[in-house]
């Protein structure tokens, strides 16, 4: 499914698979002669991961206990500012939450504010809802979905605007879903401390902490809806190692604050490199930058031939999205191509 325009319903029947970043198999197919190792800048994942603590061997041998899950939820409640851990649902990544939530809602008209992460519209459509892409929150719909800050352009909404939308949705018996996947390192106002009926907030773990393979994410909602989501996921939804590592990382405020500063400096550096290459940055976050280029397809090809994979957009050929290089070697390789 591509990026639809406002006012047109979305259907996924017979649609091709959604393209995502991080698919180095596709990169190798496109550029079989590219030098190794590949530099994958096609995602918005922190390139400097959280240093995982040593784990007890029992975390791999036994099923996670209710106490293990409660400890993670308590750490998440503190990190996200949620007053009651009963409003937190831990899941093996936010993707499964994006898939599960539409199955708990009666058939509805769903407005997805975009262009944005395509899986939202696809998941609601797969569950039988009528999905309408829109460009702003002011939509007559039973469910409104918004990503804040948005991927791929970094657009954001203030809390007052979003809370007004949530109140309107609740009054009509509907729902506002706010995906805050990239909020951890940004200055956006999170709605996590302001949960109320008619509002669901999604939080990603892997992007911020550079541990996408761990598969961990959270839904934040009023306790009744949170309980329904948790029941739909079933017991032991999150692995023991993910519970332990996630709890330690979420409690490490100092690491998160340092990452905010460091990734902000990296994003500024990337902006300067993009500008020197003739690009115009149109948005992003501290974990990715999106830019337009006079010859976007040509630059994508030159980067790929040099073993550097960035995100391109079928609906906007001049536009490329860059994740952050991980170290000096990767920065130098990127700089050589952009020059």
DOLUM-171005 format. One line per 5 residues: number of its first residue (from 1); their letters; for each residue x, y, z of C-alpha. Coordinates in steps of 0.02 Angstrom, whole numbers, plus 50000, padded with zeros to 5 digits. Example, Ala and Ser with C-alpha at 12.3 -4.5 7.8 and 13.67 -1.06 7.14 Angstrom:
residues 2
1	as	50615:49775:50390; 50684:49947:50357
This chain:
residues 339
1	xxxxx	50000:50000:50000; 50067:50170:49955; 50034:50342:50026; 49854:50380:49980; 49779:50551:49962
6	xxxxx	49644:50623:50073; 49466:50568:50042; 49506:50400:49961; 49471:50238:50053; 49614:50117:50073
11	xxxxx	49602:49934:50024; 49735:49802:50050; 49654:49667:49945; 49785:49605:49823; 49903:49747:49870
16	xxxxx	50091:49718:49859; 50190:49703:50021; 50228:49867:50109; 50409:49921:50087; 50503:49950:50249
21	xxxxx	50677:50005:50295; 50805:49881:50358; 50788:49755:50216; 50970:49727:50169; 50922:49575:50066
26	xxxxx	50831:49694:49949; 50981:49810:49949; 51098:49669:49900; 50980:49620:49759; 50974:49798:49694
31	xxxxx	51162:49824:49709; 51248:49654:49697; 51420:49731:49668; 51414:49852:49815; 51560:49841:49938
36	xxxxx	51536:49757:50106; 51498:49785:50244; 51335:49873:50205; 51289:50030:50301; 51103:50023:50335
41	xxxxx	51035:50200:50351; 50861:50149:50294; 50786:50141:50470; 50761:50262:50614; 50844:50151:50744
46	xxxxx	50971:50222:50866; 51140:50165:50795; 51218:50167:50969; 51122:50035:51066; 51091:50025:51251
51	xxxxx	51225:49917:51334; 51128:49762:51383; 51160:49705:51562; 51214:49525:51595; 51063:49411:51613
56	xxxxx	51028:49267:51729; 51028:49103:51634; 50855:49070:51704; 50787:49213:51596; 50810:49096:51446
61	xxxxx	50760:48933:51531; 50597:48976:51618; 50435:49061:51571; 50423:49242:51627; 50334:49263:51792
66	xxxxx	50197:49389:51834; 50325:49476:51946; 50443:49496:51797; 50305:49577:51695; 50252:49688:51840
71	xxxxx	50431:49751:51860; 50440:49799:51676; 50271:49887:51683; 50327:49983:51838; 50485:50041:51748
76	xxxxx	50382:50090:51595; 50258:50186:51704; 50399:50288:51779; 50486:50317:51612; 50327:50370:51522
81	xxxxx	50243:50462:51666; 50094:50344:51679; 50010:50353:51849; 49938:50177:51850; 50037:50028:51780
86	xxxxx	49870:49943:51749; 49857:50055:51597; 50015:49982:51520; 50019:49835:51400; 50188:49759:51358
91	xxxxx	50202:49674:51188; 50333:49595:51076; 50351:49757:50977; 50224:49891:50934; 50185:49808:50767
96	xxxxx	50082:49672:50852; 49986:49809:50944; 49953:49899:50780; 49883:49734:50715; 49784:49688:50871
101	xxxxx	49695:49850:50915; 49588:49856:50756; 49521:49682:50796; 49451:49744:50962; 49351:49887:50882
106	xxxxx	49183:49868:50795; 49184:49905:50608; 49219:50090:50593; 49274:50233:50482; 49458:50261:50519
111	xxxxx	49554:50419:50474; 49742:50399:50466; 49837:50563:50466; 49973:50550:50335; 50073:50520:50237
116	xxxxx	50143:50413:50377; 50193:50238:50431; 50093:50131:50310; 50059:49985:50428; 49927:50084:50524
121	xxxxx	49809:50101:50376; 49847:49925:50319; 49808:49847:50488; 49641:49936:50506; 49595:49890:50327
126	xxxxx	49642:49708:50355; 49524:49705:50503; 49380:49761:50392; 49372:49946:50434; 49346:50084:50306
131	xxxxx	49511:50180:50305; 49523:50357:50241; 49693:50444:50226; 49682:50625:50286; 49807:50765:50311
136	xxxxx	49752:50832:50480; 49662:50785:50640; 49500:50872:50590; 49416:50719:50516; 49241:50651:50537
141	xxxxx	49286:50473:50586; 49255:50346:50722; 49442:50318:50744; 49583:50441:50711; 49763:50379:50700
146	xxxxx	49910:50499:50709; 50099:50473:50726; 50182:50604:50838; 50315:50648:50788; 50271:50586:50616
151	xxxxx	50374:50467:50512; 50444:50514:50386; 50429:50704:50398; 50444:50734:50586; 50283:50837:50593
156	xxxxx	50217:50853:50770; 50059:50907:50862; 50048:50991:51031; 49964:50903:51176; 49818:51025:51186
161	xxxxx	49769:50992:51005; 49781:50804:51026; 49685:50804:51190; 49546:50905:51110; 49538:50774:50973
166	xxxxx	49534:50635:51103; 49390:50720:51195; 49293:50737:51032; 49324:50555:50988; 49271:50496:51160
171	xxxxx	49112:50601:51153; 49062:50515:50991; 49108:50344:51062; 49266:50336:50957; 49453:50325:50981
176	xxxxx	49612:50425:50953; 49769:50321:50928; 49932:50416:50948; 50090:50324:50895; 50236:50401:50990
181	xxxxx	50366:50282:50920; 50495:50422:50901; 50446:50529:51051; 50576:50472:51178; 50718:50584:51118
186	xxxxx	50609:50728:51055; 50535:50885:51131; 50356:50834:51088; 50227:50832:51226; 50186:50650:51260
191	xxxxx	50008:50603:51301; 50067:50457:51408; 50042:50553:51571; 49869:50610:51513; 49781:50445:51476
196	xxxxx	49591:50452:51471; 49444:50362:51391; 49450:50369:51202; 49641:50378:51193; 49775:50247:51157
201	xxxxx	49960:50290:51153; 50089:50175:51074; 50272:50180:51127; 50416:50092:51040; 50567:50027:51136
206	xxxxx	50684:49962:51002; 50706:50125:50906; 50761:50230:51053; 50872:50099:51132; 50944:50029:50970
211	xxxxx	50878:49855:51010; 50745:49827:50878; 50782:49640:50874; 50731:49624:51057; 50549:49654:51004
216	xxxxx	50471:49759:51140; 50338:49894:51137; 50195:49964:51240; 50015:50018:51226; 49954:50144:51354
221	xxxxx	49767:50159:51383; 49633:50164:51514; 49640:50002:51618; 49485:49920:51540; 49550:49936:51362
226	xxxxx	49726:49892:51418; 49659:49731:51495; 49570:49686:51332; 49730:49714:51234; 49832:49610:51355
231	xxxxx	49704:49469:51346; 49711:49472:51156; 49901:49455:51160; 49890:49305:51277; 50007:49248:51416
236	xxxxx	50196:49267:51407; 50184:49389:51262; 50355:49463:51305; 50509:49353:51327; 50606:49344:51489
241	xxxxx	50763:49425:51416; 50659:49568:51343; 50576:49596:51512; 50744:49606:51600; 50835:49714:51472
246	xxxxx	50684:49826:51446; 50664:49858:51631; 50847:49903:51653; 50849:50019:51502; 50688:50110:51545
251	xxxxx	50753:50144:51720; 50917:50217:51654; 50870:50401:51642; 51051:50457:51627; 51079:50350:51472
256	xxxxx	50922:50417:51389; 50970:50597:51425; 51145:50570:51355; 51073:50486:51200; 50958:50634:51171
261	xxxxx	51106:50753:51168; 51219:50640:51064; 51089:50595:50933; 51039:50778:50920; 51220:50821:50877
266	xxxxx	51223:50679:50750; 51063:50742:50669; 51137:50917:50654; 51294:50846:50575; 51189:50747:50451
271	xxxxx	51089:50903:50407; 51251:50993:50362; 51308:50849:50252; 51141:50842:50163; 51146:51030:50131
276	xxxxx	51322:51018:50059; 51257:50882:49942; 51122:51000:49876; 50980:50925:49977; 50843:51015:50072
281	xxxxx	50796:50940:50239; 50606:50934:50251; 50594:50858:50424; 50640:50716:50538; 50686:50676:50717
286	xxxxx	50848:50648:50811; 50852:50472:50738; 50820:50509:50554; 50822:50653:50429; 50713:50667:50274
291	xxxxx	50769:50773:50128; 50728:50817:49948; 50864:50814:49815; 50869:50878:49636; 50908:50699:49581
296	xxxxx	50844:50586:49719; 50844:50425:49615; 51020:50459:49555; 51085:50489:49731; 50995:50332:49793
301	xxxxx	51086:50235:49658; 51257:50310:49699; 51234:50275:49884; 51179:50097:49848; 51327:50066:49733
306	xxxxx	51438:50121:49878; 51354:49999:49998; 51247:50128:50088; 51060:50093:50096; 50938:50236:50127
311	xxxxx	50748:50244:50122; 50665:50301:49961; 50482:50338:49930; 50387:50281:49775; 50263:50425:49788
316	xxxxx	50402:50556:49807; 50553:50505:49701; 50656:50658:49750; 50640:50616:49935; 50761:50510:50036
321	xxxxx	50765:50470:50221; 50932:50446:50310; 50960:50358:50475; 51114:50400:50576; 51285:50322:50545
326	xxxxx	51351:50223:50692; 51535:50270:50697; 51677:50367:50615; 51699:50241:50476; 51516:50250:50426
331	xxxxx	51514:50440:50434; 51667:50449:50320; 51593:50328:50192; 51432:50428:50186; 51526:50593:50172
336	xxxx	51626:50532:50023; 51468:50490:49924; 51375:50649:49971; 51522:50757:49918
